[in-house]
């Protein structure tokens, strides 16, 4: 994949993510904060973005999302075969909910 294609893929992912995030936020802000792992302040900002602002934000070459599984144990629960897969997902959700919302300084 060429560098130009990679940047275009990132922009497409950013746009999809922002549109999904806005939909979640406008439908159920509390659920969105939990599912997206963002603060209420960020949810408010994302929910209020205009179409032009979304397009501008999505158009950059940097990924707007981040991989939330910094803990190997959580990632392992979700990826390894388990006899009780639904319980593994529930346990991982509980652990993720306990993680503090990331702040950007």
Secondary structure, 3 states (H helix, E strand, C coil): CCHHHHHHHHHHHHHHHHHHHHHHHHHCHHHHHHHHCCCHHHHHHHHCCCHHHHHHHHCCCCCCCCCCCCCHHHHHHHHCCCCCHHHHHHHHHHHHHHCCCCCCC
